[in-house]
């Protein structure tokens, strides 16, 4: 199998996509484990309902304040 050489930009894009997919998986598990709706998650984090849907679909272009990302990380670790 031939080796593929990725540019630094392609490596960074792949890394962001992997991180978004990981976050989406962990958020989906948290949502199902606690029987929450997207609306409840949005209210807890103080973000829009559409943002929660984008997070769950592993959209790597979602931008949030760092404090919100930390709250989200703490929330899905419990």
Buried (B, 14 or more C-beta within 10 A) or exposed (E): EEEEEEEEEEEEEEEEEEEBEEBBEBBBEBBEEEEBEBEEBBEEBEBEEEBBBBBBEBBBEBEBEEEBBEBBEEBBEE
